[in-house]
Amino acid sequence: MTAGVWHHVAFLFNGSESRMYIDGELKHTMETTFSGGSTTFALGIGIGRTRHMNGAIAENILSAGSFSEQEVSMLYDFGKWRKQL
């Protein structure tokens, strides 16, 4: 990612697979399982609890359902449009 430039990042989990989108494009998929043991979730910028990055989260959406690839693309396009206002 280019520093100093707005980016749209989406992480999706559908129960068996995690997907990461950057600027509306699928960048990474991974088979993932969740046993449901924890009810806490950390949301932030960085890797893990100790490697943080400078930046800000302008908006976030937490949903009980997963988005389709088309819906992620629409959210990215809407974010680009809003940044131009």
C-alpha positions as CSV (number, residue, x, y, z in Angstrom):
1,M,0.0,0.0,0.0
2,T,1.1,3.5,-0.7
3,A,1.7,5.6,2.5
4,G,-0.3,8.8,2.8
5,V,-3.0,7.7,0.5
6,W,-6.6,6.6,1.4
7,H,-7.2,2.9,1.1
8,H,-10.3,0.7,1.6
9,V,-9.6,-2.5,3.4
10,A,-12.2,-5.2,4.0
11,F,-11.8,-8.4,6.0
12,L,-14.6,-11.0,5.5
13,F,-15.2,-14.3,7.3
14,N,-18.0,-16.6,6.2
15,G,-17.5,-19.4,8.7
16,S,-14.9,-21.4,6.8
17,E,-12.9,-18.9,4.8
18,S,-11.3,-15.4,5.5
19,R,-11.0,-13.0,2.6
20,M,-9.0,-9.7,2.5
21,Y,-9.8,-7.0,0.0
22,I,-7.7,-3.9,-0.6
23,D,-9.2,-1.1,-2.7
24,G,-12.0,-3.3,-3.9
25,E,-9.7,-6.2,-5.1
26,L,-9.4,-9.6,-3.5
27,K,-5.8,-9.9,-2.3
28,H,-5.8,-12.9,0.0
29,T,-8.0,-15.9,1.0
30,M,-7.4,-18.4,3.8
31,E,-9.3,-21.4,5.2
32,T,-10.3,-20.4,8.7
33,T,-12.1,-22.1,11.5
34,F,-13.7,-20.5,14.5
35,S,-14.6,-22.5,17.6
36,G,-16.5,-19.7,19.2
37,G,-14.6,-19.7,22.5
38,S,-13.9,-16.0,22.7
39,T,-16.4,-13.1,22.5
40,T,-13.8,-10.3,22.2
41,F,-12.5,-8.9,19.0
42,A,-9.7,-6.4,18.6
43,L,-10.0,-3.9,15.7
44,G,-7.0,-1.8,14.9
45,I,-4.2,-0.9,12.5
46,G,-1.2,-3.2,12.6
47,I,-0.1,-6.8,13.1
48,G,-1.0,-8.4,16.3
49,R,-0.9,-6.5,19.6
50,T,2.6,-5.1,19.4
51,R,3.3,-4.1,15.8
52,H,1.3,-0.9,15.1
53,M,1.2,1.3,12.0
54,N,0.6,5.0,11.9
55,G,-2.8,5.8,10.4
56,A,-6.5,6.1,11.2
57,I,-9.7,4.2,10.6
58,A,-12.2,6.6,9.2
59,E,-15.1,4.2,9.2
60,N,-15.9,0.6,10.0
61,I,-18.7,-1.8,9.5
62,L,-19.3,-4.9,11.6
63,S,-21.9,-7.2,10.2
64,A,-23.5,-10.4,11.3
65,G,-23.4,-11.6,7.7
66,S,-20.7,-11.7,5.0
67,F,-20.6,-9.4,2.0
68,S,-20.3,-10.7,-1.6
69,E,-17.3,-9.6,-3.8
70,Q,-19.7,-7.2,-5.7
71,E,-20.8,-5.6,-2.4
72,V,-17.2,-5.1,-1.3
73,S,-16.5,-3.4,-4.7
74,M,-19.6,-1.2,-4.2
75,L,-18.5,-0.1,-0.7
76,Y,-15.0,0.7,-2.1
77,D,-16.6,2.8,-5.0
78,F,-18.8,4.6,-2.5
79,G,-15.8,5.4,-0.3
80,K,-13.9,6.8,-3.2
81,W,-16.8,9.0,-4.2
82,R,-17.2,10.3,-0.6
83,K,-13.5,11.2,-0.3
84,Q,-13.9,13.6,-3.3
85,L,-16.6,15.6,-1.5
